[in-house]
Amino acid sequence: MNGKMTEGKPLPILLKFVIPILLGFIFQQFYNMVDTVIVGRFVGPEALAAVGSTGTIMFMIMGLANGMTTGYTVLISHQFGAGSKEGTRQAFVNAIILGVISTLVVTVIAIISMPSLLHIMNTPDDIYNYAYAYIITICAGSFALIGYNLFAASLRAIGNSKTPLYFLIFSAALNIVLDLLFIIVFGLGTFGAALATDISQGASAILCIIYIYKKVDILRPVKGSWKLDKGFAMKQLNIGIPMALQFGITASGTMVMQASINIYQSVAIGGFTAAGKVVNLMTAGMPSIGQTTAAFVGQNFGYGDLDRVHQGTKDAMKISVIYSVITGILSVVMMPYIVSMFFDKGVNLADYLPYSKIYITEAALFYIPLAMIFIYRNAMQACGYGKTALMLGIMELVSRLLTAFVSMRVHSYAIAVAGDALSWFTTGVFSYILYMLVMKQLRTRLNKI
């Protein structure tokens, strides 16, 4: 099930590879949405708002660690594309060691700083306890969540996108069962929802480990493998740290945006939270195509075929544009029906829908620039240009800071939730410019060799 991407027409290879990843992202968004639906229906709208209010904090914490671990696996695709079995295995071992250290540091800092973060985020008093119980449990189980992402990214780096999907489907089913058990039967509220997520992700991580040891010889560590190769480590840190900082900076911007939304009543937060789940579900294909681009570009860059790198990136962008147009339309059309799933029949849906509609309408218009970010950022990172991710993160932060500042000055919810749309547009355009500069630099370097 491992596949070389250095031969054949890029477009069919990309389509074949992206489908399992897309299904995986959809399942991931699905069971995240189930979390929210069950919390909203069986705990209450305040709990729904609480989960939504911690979304940006969760994105920042998981993004920091996942950015590093994803960056660490780029070298695996380089070594695999170059045909080095020992190099591929050593890059995988390095990724595990660096991933454990990174996750430990991020987790400890997150747990210590959580009360302060929630207050900085203007978390309303009526939902604070729900929010704290949810996010602190997610942080405590970060090894499970990040572990799965690390092993799944490693498998994708060698061309295997199907196996992570199978384990994620199992994890999604387990998560739903545990949600129902912990929330409805045991009455554990938002703590139960977070605990279900930790356990189900941990199970999928363990399944990945078992599969790699039994089936994937090129990754399976052998006697004497468990040592850190300093040369590889420097390359991995050079990609991983900027990616982590990019996630952190981007998340800081979303936190500022969330803080500007949190000044409104819980009904606005709840409407925004439900709408956010719709957007996440509809845009699940964008990171999927981005990860596919990373695997394709990483292997072909390691192989030394720059023309194929560029062609693959262009084909990935074509797929993304078609996907963005279709899902943009679906987001607006399906919004009332999906949002209604998050609330019990006793809740007056008319109070929430206007807030959901504003955010989804603004976001859907800018799906194509969002897709550009995922494609070009992943392509540049796969070529070893980790610092470009940091530059893109700064662009997103500035855009969200601007909209948050203006929205709080004029007290406008519509401007507050436009932070995503503006940041996607500015950063999408900037990512294309950076990508073209990187390609020019790589071609100049290649001509000199």
ZADO-525858 format. One record per residue: y, z, x of N, C-alpha, C in turn; residue number from 0; residue in one letter. Coordinates in steps of 0.05 Angstrom, whole numbers. Example, Ala and Ser with C-alpha at 12.3 -4.5 7.8 and 13.67 -1.06 7.14 Angstrom:
! ZADO-525858
- -114,156,264,-90,156,246,-66,156,264,0,A
- -45,142,257,-21,143,273,1,157,258,1,S
//
This chain:
! ZADO-525858
- -24,0,16,0,0,0,25,0,17,0,M
- 22,0,44,45,-2,62,52,-32,65,1,N
- 77,-39,66,84,-67,67,106,-74,86,2,G
- 101,-96,101,122,-107,119,141,-123,102,3,K
- 167,-120,107,188,-135,93,201,-156,111,4,M
- 188,-162,133,200,-180,153,192,-209,150,5,T
- 175,-214,129,166,-242,124,168,-248,95,6,E
- 172,-274,88,174,-282,60,203,-282,50,7,G
- 207,-294,26,233,-296,14,242,-268,6,8,K
- 267,-260,13,277,-233,8,277,-225,-22,9,P
- 286,-243,-39,290,-236,-67,264,-227,-81,10,L
- 242,-241,-79,217,-232,-91,207,-205,-79,11,P
- 211,-202,-53,203,-177,-40,219,-154,-51,12,I
- 246,-158,-54,263,-137,-64,256,-129,-93,13,L
- 251,-150,-109,244,-144,-137,218,-129,-139,14,L
- 198,-137,-123,172,-124,-124,174,-95,-115,15,K
- 191,-90,-95,193,-63,-83,210,-45,-101,16,F
- 231,-57,-114,250,-40,-129,238,-29,-155,17,V
- 220,-44,-167,210,-36,-194,198,-8,-194,18,I
- 180,-1,-175,169,27,-175,191,48,-170,19,P
- 211,41,-152,232,60,-147,250,64,-172,20,I
- 255,42,-185,271,43,-210,257,60,-231,21,L
- 231,55,-235,216,71,-254,217,101,-246,22,L
- 216,106,-220,217,133,-210,243,147,-217,23,G
- 265,132,-212,292,143,-218,295,147,-248,24,F
- 284,129,-264,286,132,-293,271,157,-302,25,I
- 247,161,-291,232,184,-298,247,210,-289,26,F
- 259,208,-265,274,231,-255,297,238,-274,27,Q
- 312,217,-282,334,221,-300,324,230,-328,28,Q
- 301,220,-335,289,227,-361,283,257,-362,29,F
- 269,267,-342,262,295,-344,286,314,-338,30,Y
- 306,303,-324,331,318,-322,345,319,-349,31,N
- 343,297,-364,354,296,-391,339,314,-410,32,M
- 312,315,-406,296,332,-423,304,361,-419,33,V
- 309,369,-394,319,396,-387,343,402,-405,34,D
- 362,383,-405,387,387,-419,383,387,-449,35,T
- 366,369,-459,361,368,-488,349,394,-497,36,V
- 329,405,-483,316,430,-491,335,453,-489,37,I
- 351,453,-468,371,475,-465,391,474,-488,38,V
- 401,450,-494,421,447,-515,411,454,-542,39,G
- 385,447,-548,374,451,-574,363,479,-578,40,R
- 351,491,-557,337,516,-561,351,540,-549,41,F
- 371,536,-532,387,558,-521,415,558,-534,42,V
- 427,535,-535,453,533,-549,473,515,-535,43,G
- 494,506,-548,514,488,-536,528,501,-512,44,P
- 531,528,-512,543,541,-489,526,537,-464,45,E
- 499,540,-467,481,536,-445,482,507,-435,46,A
- 484,488,-454,487,460,-447,511,455,-430,47,L
- 533,467,-438,558,465,-422,555,477,-395,48,A
- 540,500,-394,536,514,-368,521,496,-348,49,A
- 499,484,-358,484,466,-341,501,443,-331,50,V
- 517,432,-349,535,410,-341,556,419,-321,51,G
- 566,443,-324,588,453,-306,578,457,-278,52,S
- 552,461,-274,541,465,-247,531,439,-235,53,T
- 532,417,-250,521,392,-240,533,383,-213,54,G
- 559,386,-211,572,377,-186,565,395,-162,55,T
- 562,421,-168,554,439,-146,525,432,-137,56,I
- 508,427,-157,480,419,-150,480,393,-134,57,M
- 497,374,-142,499,349,-128,508,353,-99,58,F
- 527,372,-95,537,376,-68,515,389,-50,59,M
- 502,410,-61,482,424,-45,458,406,-38,60,I
- 447,393,-59,425,375,-55,433,351,-39,61,M
- 458,342,-43,467,318,-29,470,323,1,62,G
- 479,347,8,481,354,37,454,352,51,63,L
- 435,365,39,408,366,51,394,339,48,64,A
- 396,327,25,382,301,21,395,279,38,65,N
- 422,281,42,435,261,59,424,262,87,66,G
- 420,287,97,409,289,124,380,279,125,67,M
- 364,288,106,336,280,107,332,250,103,68,T
- 348,238,85,346,209,81,355,195,107,69,T
- 376,205,120,385,193,145,364,195,166,70,G
- 349,217,166,328,221,186,305,200,183,71,Y
- 301,190,159,279,172,154,286,143,160,72,T
- 312,137,165,320,109,172,306,100,197,73,V
- 303,118,217,289,111,242,260,104,237,74,L
- 248,115,217,220,108,210,218,78,204,75,I
- 236,68,188,236,39,181,241,22,205,76,S
- 259,31,223,264,16,247,239,13,264,77,H
- 226,35,268,202,36,285,179,20,272,78,Q
- 177,22,246,156,8,231,161,-22,232,79,F
- 186,-30,229,193,-58,230,189,-70,258,80,G
- 193,-54,278,189,-63,306,159,-63,313,81,A
- 142,-52,296,113,-53,301,103,-30,319,82,G
- 119,-8,322,111,14,339,97,36,322,83,S
- 71,38,325,56,59,310,64,87,320,84,K
- 64,91,346,71,117,356,100,125,350,85,E
- 118,105,352,146,110,345,150,118,316,86,G
- 135,104,298,136,111,270,127,139,264,87,T
- 105,147,276,94,174,272,113,195,284,88,R
- 124,190,308,142,209,320,168,212,304,89,Q
- 178,190,293,202,191,276,197,207,251,90,A
- 173,205,240,166,221,216,164,251,223,91,F
- 152,258,245,150,286,253,178,297,258,92,V
- 195,282,272,222,290,276,237,295,250,93,N
- 233,277,231,246,280,205,238,306,191,94,A
- 213,313,193,204,338,180,217,362,193,95,I
- 216,363,220,227,386,235,257,389,229,96,I
- 272,367,231,300,368,226,306,374,197,97,L
- 289,364,179,293,369,151,290,398,144,98,G
- 270,411,155,266,440,150,289,456,159,99,V
- 299,450,183,322,465,194,347,461,177,100,I
- 352,436,170,376,429,154,375,443,126,101,S
- 352,442,114,349,453,87,352,483,87,102,T
- 342,496,107,344,525,110,374,533,112,103,L
- 388,519,129,417,526,133,433,522,107,104,V
- 429,499,94,443,492,70,437,512,48,105,V
- 411,519,45,403,538,24,415,565,27,106,T
- 415,576,51,426,602,56,456,603,49,107,V
- 470,583,59,499,581,55,505,579,25,108,I
- 489,562,11,494,558,-18,490,583,-34,109,A
- 469,598,-29,463,623,-44,485,643,-39,110,I
- 494,646,-15,515,665,-8,542,658,-22,111,I
- 548,633,-22,575,625,-32,576,618,-61,112,S
- 553,620,-75,552,610,-103,572,624,-122,113,M
- 574,651,-122,593,663,-141,622,653,-137,114,P
- 630,650,-112,656,640,-106,660,611,-115,115,S
- 639,595,-111,641,567,-120,645,564,-150,116,L
- 630,581,-165,632,580,-194,660,588,-203,117,L
- 672,607,-190,699,615,-198,719,593,-190,118,H
- 716,581,-167,734,560,-158,733,537,-178,119,I
- 709,533,-189,704,510,-208,716,516,-236,120,M
- 730,539,-239,741,546,-265,720,549,-287,121,N
- 696,558,-279,674,561,-299,682,581,-320,122,T
- 682,573,-346,691,591,-367,673,616,-369,123,P
- 685,639,-377,671,664,-378,647,663,-397,124,D
- 650,648,-419,629,648,-439,603,633,-431,125,D
- 605,618,-409,581,604,-399,574,612,-370,126,I
- 589,631,-359,584,637,-330,556,647,-324,127,Y
- 545,665,-340,519,676,-335,497,654,-337,128,N
- 500,637,-357,481,615,-359,482,597,-334,129,Y
- 507,591,-326,511,573,-303,500,585,-277,130,A
- 505,611,-273,496,624,-249,465,625,-247,131,Y
- 453,632,-270,423,634,-270,411,607,-264,132,A
- 423,585,-274,412,559,-270,415,550,-241,133,Y
- 439,551,-230,444,539,-204,432,556,-181,134,I
- 432,582,-184,421,598,-162,391,594,-160,135,I
- 377,589,-183,348,584,-183,343,557,-170,136,T
- 359,537,-176,357,510,-164,359,513,-134,137,I
- 379,528,-125,384,532,-96,360,545,-82,138,C
- 349,565,-95,326,580,-84,302,562,-81,139,A
- 300,541,-97,277,523,-96,284,496,-82,140,G
- 305,496,-66,314,471,-54,293,459,-35,141,S
- 276,475,-23,255,464,-5,237,446,-20,142,F
- 231,453,-45,213,436,-62,226,409,-68,143,A
- 251,410,-77,265,386,-85,270,368,-61,144,L
- 278,379,-39,285,363,-15,259,353,-2,145,I
- 238,370,-3,213,362,9,202,337,-3,146,G
- 202,335,-30,193,311,-43,209,287,-34,147,Y
- 236,290,-34,253,267,-27,248,258,2,148,N
- 243,276,20,238,269,48,212,253,50,149,L
- 190,263,38,165,249,40,165,223,25,150,F
- 178,222,2,180,197,-13,196,176,3,151,A
- 218,185,15,234,166,31,219,156,55,152,A
- 202,173,67,185,165,90,165,144,81,153,S
- 153,147,58,134,127,48,148,101,42,154,L
- 172,102,30,187,78,24,195,64,50,155,R
- 200,79,71,209,67,96,187,48,108,156,A
- 162,54,101,140,37,111,130,17,89,157,I
- 146,14,69,141,-6,48,124,3,25,158,G
- 120,29,22,104,40,0,122,53,-21,159,N
- 128,38,-42,145,49,-63,130,58,-88,160,S
- 103,52,-88,87,58,-112,78,87,-113,161,K
- 68,97,-90,56,124,-90,77,145,-98,162,T
- 102,145,-87,121,165,-96,126,164,-126,163,P
- 124,140,-138,127,137,-167,105,152,-182,164,L
- 80,149,-173,58,162,-187,61,193,-187,165,Y
- 70,203,-164,73,232,-162,98,242,-178,166,F
- 118,224,-180,141,232,-195,135,232,-225,167,L
- 119,213,-234,110,213,-262,95,239,-269,168,I
- 77,247,-251,63,272,-255,83,295,-256,169,F
- 102,295,-238,122,316,-237,139,317,-262,170,S
- 146,294,-273,162,293,-298,147,305,-321,171,A
- 121,298,-323,104,309,-345,102,339,-342,172,A
- 97,348,-318,94,377,-313,120,392,-320,173,L
- 143,379,-312,169,391,-317,174,395,-347,174,N
- 166,376,-363,170,378,-392,153,400,-404,175,I
- 128,402,-395,110,423,-405,121,450,-397,176,V
- 130,453,-373,141,479,-363,167,486,-377,177,L
- 184,466,-383,208,470,-398,202,483,-425,178,D
- 184,471,-439,176,481,-466,165,509,-464,179,L
- 149,513,-443,136,540,-440,157,561,-433,180,L
- 173,556,-413,192,576,-403,215,581,-422,181,F
- 225,560,-435,249,563,-452,241,571,-481,182,I
- 223,557,-493,216,562,-521,198,586,-524,183,I
- 176,587,-508,156,608,-511,166,634,-498,184,V
- 174,632,-473,182,656,-458,212,664,-461,185,F
- 228,645,-471,256,651,-476,272,656,-450,186,G
- 266,641,-429,279,645,-403,306,630,-400,187,L
- 314,615,-420,340,602,-420,344,583,-397,188,G
- 368,583,-385,374,564,-364,359,570,-338,189,T
- 352,595,-334,335,603,-312,308,589,-314,190,F
- 297,588,-338,271,575,-343,272,545,-337,191,G
- 294,532,-345,298,503,-340,298,498,-310,192,A
- 312,514,-295,314,510,-266,287,516,-253,193,A
- 273,537,-262,247,544,-251,227,521,-255,194,L
- 228,509,-279,210,487,-285,215,464,-266,195,A
- 240,458,-260,247,437,-241,237,443,-213,196,T
- 240,468,-204,231,475,-177,201,472,-174,197,D
- 186,482,-194,157,481,-193,146,452,-194,198,I
- 157,436,-212,147,409,-215,154,392,-190,199,S
- 177,396,-179,184,381,-154,167,391,-131,200,Q
- 161,417,-130,144,427,-109,116,415,-111,201,G
- 106,412,-135,80,400,-139,79,371,-129,202,A
- 100,356,-134,101,328,-125,103,327,-94,203,S
- 117,346,-82,119,346,-53,92,352,-40,204,A
- 77,371,-52,50,377,-42,32,353,-44,205,I
- 34,338,-67,17,315,-70,24,293,-49,206,L
- 49,290,-42,57,272,-22,45,279,5,207,C
- 46,305,12,34,314,37,4,308,38,208,I
- -10,314,17,-39,309,16,-44,279,19,209,I
- -29,263,5,-33,234,7,-28,223,35,210,Y
- -7,232,48,-1,223,75,-23,230,94,211,I
- -32,255,92,-53,264,111,-80,249,107,212,Y
- -85,242,82,-111,229,76,-110,198,78,213,K
- -87,186,72,-86,157,69,-67,142,88,214,K
- -48,156,99,-27,141,115,-29,148,144,215,V
- -46,133,158,-52,139,186,-27,136,203,216,D
- -10,117,197,13,112,214,34,134,213,217,I
- 33,151,192,51,174,190,38,200,197,218,L
- 12,202,193,-3,227,196,0,238,224,219,R
- 12,262,227,14,275,253,-14,280,265,220,P
- -17,277,291,-42,283,305,-37,306,324,221,V
- -58,315,337,-56,337,356,-35,331,377,222,K
- -17,349,381,5,345,400,29,332,390,223,G
- 29,324,363,52,310,352,75,328,345,224,S
- 69,354,341,89,371,330,109,381,352,225,W
- 125,362,361,146,368,380,169,350,373,226,K
- 193,360,380,217,345,374,224,326,397,227,L
- 224,300,391,233,281,411,263,280,412,228,D
- 275,288,434,304,291,436,318,264,432,229,K
- 307,242,443,320,216,440,321,207,411,230,G
- 298,211,397,297,204,369,315,222,353,231,F
- 315,248,360,331,267,345,361,260,346,232,A
- 371,251,369,399,244,371,405,220,353,233,M
- 387,201,352,392,178,335,391,186,305,234,K
- 372,204,299,370,212,271,393,230,262,235,Q
- 402,247,280,426,263,273,451,246,271,236,L
- 452,226,287,476,208,287,478,193,260,237,N
- 455,189,247,456,177,220,456,198,198,238,I
- 440,219,202,436,239,181,461,256,176,239,G
- 474,265,197,497,283,194,520,269,179,240,I
- 528,245,187,549,231,171,541,227,142,241,P
- 516,221,137,507,217,110,509,243,94,242,M
- 502,265,107,505,291,94,534,298,88,243,A
- 551,293,108,579,298,104,591,280,82,244,L
- 581,255,81,590,237,59,583,249,32,245,Q
- 558,258,29,550,271,4,567,295,-2,246,F
- 572,311,19,588,335,15,617,329,7,247,G
- 628,309,19,656,301,13,657,289,-15,248,I
- 638,272,-22,636,260,-49,633,282,-70,249,T
- 616,301,-64,611,323,-83,636,340,-86,250,A
- 651,343,-64,675,359,-66,695,346,-86,251,S
- 695,319,-85,712,304,-104,703,308,-132,252,G
- 676,307,-137,666,311,-164,670,339,-173,253,T
- 669,358,-155,675,386,-162,704,390,-171,254,M
- 722,376,-157,750,377,-165,753,364,-193,255,V
- 739,342,-197,740,329,-223,729,348,-245,256,M
- 706,361,-239,694,379,-258,713,403,-264,257,Q
- 726,412,-243,745,435,-246,767,427,-265,258,A
- 776,402,-263,798,393,-280,788,390,-309,259,S
- 762,385,-313,750,384,-340,745,411,-351,260,I
- 738,430,-333,731,457,-342,754,473,-354,261,N
- 778,463,-351,801,477,-363,802,473,-393,262,I
- 786,454,-403,785,449,-432,764,467,-444,263,Y
- 762,467,-470,742,484,-484,714,474,-479,264,Q
- 695,492,-484,667,485,-479,657,460,-494,265,S
- 671,454,-517,663,430,-532,669,405,-516,266,V
- 690,405,-501,696,382,-484,677,380,-460,267,A
- 670,403,-449,651,404,-427,624,395,-436,268,I
- 616,404,-460,590,396,-472,589,366,-477,269,G
- 611,355,-488,612,326,-493,611,310,-468,270,G
- 624,319,-447,624,306,-421,596,308,-408,271,F
- 584,331,-410,557,336,-399,537,316,-411,272,T
- 537,315,-438,518,297,-452,523,268,-444,273,A
- 548,260,-442,555,233,-434,547,227,-406,274,A
- 550,247,-389,542,244,-361,512,238,-358,275,G
- 496,250,-375,467,245,-375,462,216,-383,276,K
- 477,206,-402,474,178,-410,480,159,-387,277,V
- 503,164,-373,511,148,-351,490,149,-328,278,V
- 481,173,-322,460,177,-301,435,161,-307,279,N
- 427,161,-333,403,146,-341,408,116,-338,280,L
- 431,107,-347,436,78,-347,440,67,-319,281,M
- 451,84,-301,456,75,-273,434,81,-254,282,T
- 411,90,-264,389,98,-247,380,75,-229,283,A
- 384,50,-238,375,27,-222,392,23,-197,284,G
- 416,34,-196,434,29,-174,424,42,-148,285,M
- 419,69,-149,407,81,-124,380,69,-118,286,P
- 365,60,-139,339,48,-134,342,22,-117,287,S
- 360,5,-125,365,-19,-110,377,-13,-83,288,I
- 393,9,-81,404,17,-56,382,26,-37,289,G
- 363,41,-46,341,50,-29,323,26,-21,290,Q
- 320,7,-39,305,-17,-32,319,-32,-10,291,T
- 346,-34,-12,362,-47,8,358,-33,35,292,T
- 359,-7,35,356,9,59,329,3,73,293,A
- 308,3,57,281,-2,69,280,-31,80,294,A
- 290,-50,65,289,-78,73,306,-83,98,295,F
- 330,-73,97,349,-77,120,338,-61,144,296,V
- 328,-37,140,319,-21,163,296,-35,178,297,G
- 276,-46,163,254,-59,176,263,-85,190,298,Q
- 280,-100,177,289,-126,189,309,-121,212,299,N
- 324,-100,211,342,-93,233,325,-85,257,300,F
- 304,-69,252,286,-61,273,271,-85,285,301,G
- 266,-105,268,252,-129,277,271,-148,292,302,Y
- 298,-144,287,318,-160,302,327,-185,287,303,G
- 323,-187,261,330,-210,246,355,-205,229,304,D
- 379,-209,240,404,-203,227,410,-221,204,305,L
- 402,-247,206,406,-265,183,391,-256,159,306,D
- 367,-246,163,350,-237,141,362,-211,129,307,R
- 374,-195,146,387,-170,137,409,-178,117,308,V
- 426,-197,125,449,-205,108,439,-219,82,309,H
- 419,-236,84,409,-249,60,397,-229,40,310,Q
- 382,-210,51,370,-189,34,392,-173,20,311,G
- 413,-167,34,435,-151,22,449,-167,0,312,T
- 453,-193,4,465,-210,-17,447,-212,-41,313,K
- 421,-215,-37,403,-217,-60,402,-190,-75,314,D
- 404,-168,-61,404,-142,-74,429,-139,-91,315,A
- 451,-150,-82,476,-148,-97,475,-165,-122,316,M
- 462,-188,-120,458,-205,-144,443,-190,-166,317,K
- 421,-176,-158,405,-160,-176,423,-139,-189,318,I
- 439,-126,-173,456,-104,-182,477,-112,-202,319,S
- 489,-136,-198,509,-145,-217,497,-150,-244,320,V
- 474,-163,-245,461,-168,-271,454,-142,-284,321,I
- 443,-124,-269,435,-97,-279,460,-83,-290,322,Y
- 482,-83,-276,506,-69,-283,518,-78,-310,323,S
- 518,-104,-313,529,-116,-338,512,-107,-362,324,V
- 485,-109,-359,468,-102,-381,470,-73,-388,325,I
- 469,-56,-368,470,-27,-373,497,-17,-382,326,T
- 518,-31,-374,545,-24,-383,547,-28,-413,327,G
- 537,-50,-423,537,-55,-452,520,-35,-467,328,I
- 496,-30,-456,478,-11,-469,490,18,-470,329,L
- 504,25,-449,516,52,-448,535,57,-471,330,S
- 551,38,-477,571,40,-499,557,39,-526,331,V
- 538,20,-529,525,17,-555,506,40,-562,332,V
- 491,50,-542,471,71,-547,482,99,-545,333,M
- 507,102,-537,519,128,-532,516,148,-555,334,M
- 523,141,-580,522,161,-602,493,170,-607,335,P
- 474,152,-604,446,159,-610,434,177,-588,336,Y
- 441,171,-563,430,188,-541,444,215,-540,337,I
- 470,216,-543,485,241,-543,475,260,-564,338,V
- 469,249,-588,460,266,-610,434,281,-604,339,S
- 419,271,-585,393,285,-577,398,312,-565,340,M
- 422,316,-554,427,341,-538,435,365,-556,341,F
- 439,360,-582,450,381,-598,431,386,-622,342,F
- 430,411,-630,415,419,-654,429,408,-679,343,D
- 414,405,-701,425,395,-725,448,412,-737,344,K
- 448,438,-730,469,456,-740,495,452,-726,345,G
- 496,437,-704,521,433,-689,536,409,-701,346,V
- 562,411,-703,578,389,-713,582,368,-691,347,N
- 566,347,-692,567,327,-671,594,313,-669,348,L
- 608,311,-690,634,298,-690,654,311,-671,349,A
- 650,337,-666,667,351,-647,663,342,-618,350,D
- 639,333,-612,632,327,-584,634,297,-578,351,Y
- 628,280,-597,626,251,-593,652,239,-581,352,L
- 676,246,-591,700,234,-580,703,238,-549,353,P
- 695,262,-540,696,268,-511,676,251,-496,354,Y
- 652,248,-508,631,231,-495,640,202,-494,355,S
- 651,192,-515,659,164,-517,680,157,-496,356,K
- 699,174,-492,721,168,-473,709,165,-445,357,I
- 692,183,-437,681,182,-410,663,157,-406,358,Y
- 645,153,-425,626,130,-423,640,103,-423,359,I
- 660,100,-439,675,75,-440,689,69,-414,360,T
- 701,90,-403,715,86,-377,695,80,-355,361,E
- 673,95,-354,653,92,-333,639,64,-334,362,A
- 631,55,-358,616,31,-360,631,6,-350,363,A
- 658,7,-351,674,-15,-342,672,-19,-312,364,L
- 663,2,-298,663,1,-268,636,5,-256,365,F
- 615,-4,-270,588,-2,-260,583,-20,-236,366,Y
- 596,-44,-236,592,-63,-214,603,-51,-187,367,I
- 627,-40,-187,636,-28,-162,618,-5,-153,368,P
- 607,10,-172,588,32,-165,564,20,-152,369,L
- 554,-2,-163,530,-15,-150,537,-24,-122,370,A
- 561,-34,-118,569,-43,-91,567,-21,-71,371,M
- 575,3,-79,574,26,-61,545,31,-51,372,I
- 526,31,-70,499,37,-63,487,15,-45,373,F
- 493,-10,-51,482,-33,-35,494,-33,-6,374,I
- 520,-34,-4,532,-37,23,530,-12,39,375,Y
- 532,12,27,529,37,42,501,39,54,376,R
- 480,33,38,453,35,47,447,14,69,377,N
- 458,-10,65,454,-31,85,466,-23,112,378,A
- 490,-12,112,503,-4,137,488,20,150,379,M
- 480,39,134,465,62,144,439,53,156,380,Q
- 425,33,144,400,24,154,403,9,181,381,A
- 427,0,186,433,-13,212,442,8,233,382,C
- 442,33,225,450,54,244,479,62,243,383,G
- 494,51,224,523,57,221,526,80,202,384,Y
- 518,104,210,520,127,193,548,136,186,385,G
- 567,131,205,594,141,201,609,126,179,386,K
- 600,102,172,613,87,150,609,102,124,387,T
- 587,117,121,583,133,97,604,154,94,388,A
- 611,166,117,632,187,118,659,175,109,389,L
- 665,151,118,690,138,110,691,133,80,390,M
- 668,124,69,667,118,41,669,144,24,391,L
- 657,166,35,660,192,21,688,201,19,392,G
- 703,197,41,732,205,41,747,188,21,393,I
- 741,163,18,754,146,-2,749,156,-30,394,M
- 724,164,-36,717,175,-62,732,201,-67,395,E
- 734,218,-47,747,244,-50,777,240,-56,396,L
- 790,222,-42,819,218,-46,824,208,-75,397,V
- 806,189,-84,810,178,-111,807,200,-132,398,S
- 786,217,-129,782,238,-149,804,259,-148,399,R
- 813,265,-124,835,285,-121,860,275,-136,400,L
- 865,249,-133,889,237,-146,887,240,-176,401,L
- 864,232,-188,862,233,-217,861,262,-227,402,T
- 849,280,-212,848,308,-220,876,320,-220,403,A
- 891,314,-200,919,325,-198,936,314,-221,404,F
- 934,288,-226,950,277,-248,942,288,-275,405,V
- 915,290,-279,905,299,-305,914,328,-311,406,S
- 914,345,-290,921,373,-294,951,375,-298,407,M
- 967,357,-286,996,358,-290,1003,350,-318,408,R
- 990,330,-329,997,320,-356,977,330,-377,409,V
- 958,346,-369,937,357,-387,924,335,-403,410,H
- 912,316,-389,899,293,-403,869,293,-396,411,S
- 852,296,-416,823,295,-413,815,266,-404,412,Y
- 827,246,-416,820,218,-410,825,212,-380,413,A
- 846,222,-369,852,218,-340,832,235,-323,414,I
- 826,259,-332,808,276,-317,781,263,-313,415,A
- 770,251,-334,743,239,-332,744,211,-320,416,V
- 768,201,-315,771,174,-302,767,176,-272,417,A
- 763,201,-262,759,204,-234,736,188,-223,418,G
- 714,186,-238,691,170,-230,698,141,-229,419,D
- 710,130,-250,716,102,-251,735,93,-228,420,A
- 756,109,-223,775,102,-202,761,103,-174,421,L
- 745,124,-170,732,126,-144,712,104,-139,422,S
- 698,96,-161,678,74,-158,692,48,-150,423,W
- 715,43,-163,729,18,-158,740,17,-130,424,F
- 755,37,-121,767,37,-95,745,37,-73,425,T
- 725,54,-76,704,56,-56,686,32,-55,426,T
- 681,20,-79,665,-5,-79,677,-27,-64,427,G
- 703,-31,-68,718,-52,-53,718,-46,-24,428,V
- 723,-21,-17,724,-13,11,697,-16,25,429,F
- 675,-10,10,648,-13,22,642,-42,29,430,S
- 652,-61,12,647,-89,19,662,-97,44,431,Y
- 687,-88,46,703,-95,70,690,-83,95,432,I
- 681,-58,94,668,-46,117,642,-61,124,433,L
- 627,-68,104,601,-82,108,606,-108,123,434,Y
- 626,-124,115,632,-149,128,641,-145,157,435,M
- 656,-123,162,664,-117,190,640,-109,207,436,L
- 621,-94,195,597,-86,209,580,-111,216,437,V
- 577,-129,197,561,-153,202,574,-170,224,438,M
- 601,-172,224,615,-187,245,610,-174,272,439,K
- 611,-147,273,607,-133,298,578,-136,308,440,Q
- 559,-135,290,531,-138,298,525,-167,308,441,L
- 537,-187,296,533,-214,305,546,-219,332,442,R
- 569,-207,337,582,-209,363,565,-196,384,443,T
- 554,-173,378,537,-158,397,511,-175,403,444,R
- 500,-187,381,476,-203,385,481,-228,402,445,L
- 504,-240,399,510,-264,414,514,-258,444,446,N
- 521,-233,450,526,-225,478,499,-219,492,447,K
- 478,-214,477,452,-207,489,439,-233,499,448,I
//
